[in-house]
Amino acid sequence: MNDDTSPRLHTTADAQGAWVQLQGRWGAAELGQRTNWRALKQALSSNRISPDVGWDLESLQWLDHIGAQLLWQHWQHQWPARVRVSEAQRAMIERVAKVLAGKRVYGVVDRNVSFGWNTGIIYEEISATMNRAGAYVPNIPFIAGLGGEDITAEHINYAIDKIIAQDGKAEKHDTVWLNREVKRK
């Protein structure tokens, strides 16, 4: 998919030097689409963090906490030497950085399934990033909202309870299918 909203990178240069410009919508809905995810994953791997290259988020149409988390992890948990962001984008990324700092356990709720792995795409990427960094943290993959099903506050509360219960346990937790385990009242 290569329309105006698909998340993508564009390299450019100006008097300040080289820039990686983010374009499109960097949100859960767009990043959850396999075609978008594969293209963006390849583009990110071609644009490693470097003091010689700035990151420009000013052309983004949308950035949510999932897009911010992807960027923060790609930036190896630190701001690039040069960055162009709006105050709202900076606040979103700083909030994600604060949430991720020093965590002992985490969970990822995906709205997609990567068949063969029995987890979601975002979960796979976060786990791979953590493993590459040698920073294994106990975690729980969650799947919810497939086929247009709602994700409710009950689902999120259930996920939070599971995450809290996982704290201090080193073993891998199986994927939790929230729409199956949490019954609507």
C-alpha positions in Angstrom: 0.0 0.0 0.0 1.5 3.3 -1.0 -1.2 6.0 -0.6 -0.9 9.3 1.1 -1.6 7.8 4.6 0.7 4.8 4.6 3.6 5.2 7.1 6.8 5.7 5.2 10.2 7.4 5.3 11.8 9.8 2.8 15.4 10.9 2.8 16.2 14.5 2.1 18.9 17.1 2.7 19.1 20.8 3.4 21.8 23.2 4.6 21.7 21.5 8.0 22.5 18.1 6.5 20.7 14.8 5.8 17.2 14.1 7.2 14.9 11.1 7.4 11.5 12.6 6.9 8.5 10.6 8.3 5.3 10.8 6.3 1.8 9.4 6.4 0.0 8.1 9.5 2.2 6.3 12.1 -0.6 4.7 14.2 -1.8 1.3 15.3 -4.3 1.0 12.5 -1.7 1.7 9.8 1.2 -0.2 11.4 -1.0 -3.2 11.9 -1.4 -3.7 8.2 1.1 -6.3 7.1 2.1 -4.5 3.8 2.7 -1.2 5.6 4.6 -2.9 8.4 7.0 -4.8 6.1 7.8 -1.8 4.0 8.4 0.4 7.1 10.5 -2.3 8.8 12.7 -2.4 5.7 12.9 1.4 5.5 13.8 1.7 9.2 16.6 -0.9 8.9 18.0 1.2 6.0 18.0 4.3 8.1 19.9 3.6 11.3 20.3 6.2 14.0 23.4 8.4 13.3 24.6 11.8 14.5 25.0 12.8 10.9 21.3 12.3 10.1 18.4 14.2 11.5 14.8 13.0 11.9 11.9 15.2 10.7 8.4 14.4 12.0 6.8 17.6 10.9 5.2 16.1 7.8 3.5 13.3 9.7 -0.3 13.2 9.4 -0.7 11.2 12.7 1.5 9.8 15.4 0.0 7.7 18.2 1.6 5.8 21.1 2.4 2.8 18.9 4.2 4.9 16.3 6.0 6.8 19.1 7.1 3.5 20.7 8.4 2.2 17.4 10.4 5.4 16.9 11.7 5.4 20.5 12.9 1.9 20.2 14.5 2.5 16.7 16.3 5.5 18.2 17.6 3.2 20.9 15.8 5.0 23.7 17.4 8.4 23.1 16.6 11.4 21.1 18.5 11.8 17.8 21.2 14.6 17.7 18.9 16.5 15.3 15.1 16.2 15.4 12.2 18.3 14.1 9.0 17.6 16.1 5.9 19.4 17.1 5.3 19.9 20.8 2.5 17.3 20.6 4.8 14.8 19.0 7.5 15.5 21.5 5.0 15.0 24.4 3.8 11.7 22.9 7.4 10.3 22.5 8.4 11.5 26.0 5.3 9.9 27.5 6.2 6.6 25.8 9.9 6.9 26.9 8.7 7.5 30.5 6.4 4.5 30.4 9.1 2.2 29.0 11.9 3.3 31.4 12.9 0.7 33.9 10.0 -1.7 33.3 10.2 -5.2 34.7 7.3 -6.6 32.6 5.3 -5.4 29.7 2.4 -6.4 27.5 1.5 -5.6 23.9 -2.0 -5.6 22.6 -2.1 -6.3 18.8 -5.0 -6.1 16.5 -3.5 -8.5 14.0 -1.9 -12.0 14.1 1.3 -13.1 12.5 0.4 -16.7 11.7 3.1 -19.2 12.5 4.1 -17.1 15.5 0.7 -16.9 17.2 1.4 -13.3 18.2 1.0 -9.8 16.6 3.4 -8.0 14.4 4.1 -5.1 16.9 4.7 -7.6 19.7 7.2 -9.5 17.5 9.1 -6.3 16.6 9.2 -5.1 20.2 10.5 -8.5 21.4 13.1 -8.7 18.7 14.3 -5.2 19.6 14.6 -6.0 23.2 16.4 -9.2 22.5 18.9 -7.5 20.1 19.6 -5.0 22.8 20.2 -7.8 25.3 17.4 -6.4 27.4 15.0 -9.2 27.9 12.0 -8.2 30.0 9.2 -10.7 30.9 6.2 -9.9 28.7 2.8 -11.0 27.5 1.5 -10.8 24.0 -2.2 -10.0 23.7 -4.5 -10.3 20.6 -7.8 -8.4 20.5 -10.1 -6.6 18.1 -9.8 -9.0 15.2 -12.4 -8.7 12.5 -13.7 -5.4 13.9 -14.4 -6.7 17.4 -14.4 -4.0 20.0 -11.5 -3.6 22.5 -13.2 -2.4 25.7 -12.0 -1.1 29.1 -12.7 -4.6 30.4 -10.2 -6.0 28.0 -7.5 -3.5 28.9 -8.1 -4.0 32.7 -7.8 -7.7 32.2 -4.5 -7.2 30.3 -3.2 -5.0 33.0 -4.1 -7.5 35.7 -2.2 -10.2 33.7 0.8 -8.0 33.3 0.9 -7.2 37.0 0.7 -11.0 37.8 3.6 -11.6 35.4 5.9 -9.3 37.3 8.9 -11.2 38.7 8.3 -14.3 36.6 10.9 -15.1 34.0 9.1 -17.7 32.0 7.5 -16.8 28.6 3.8 -16.2 28.7 1.5 -17.6 26.0 -0.5 -15.3 23.8 -3.7 -14.1 25.5 -6.7 -13.8 23.2 -8.6 -11.0 25.0 -11.9 -11.3 23.0 -12.0 -15.0 24.0 -11.0 -14.7 27.6 -13.0 -11.6 28.6 -16.7 -12.2 28.2 -19.0 -9.2 27.8 -21.4 -8.6 30.6 
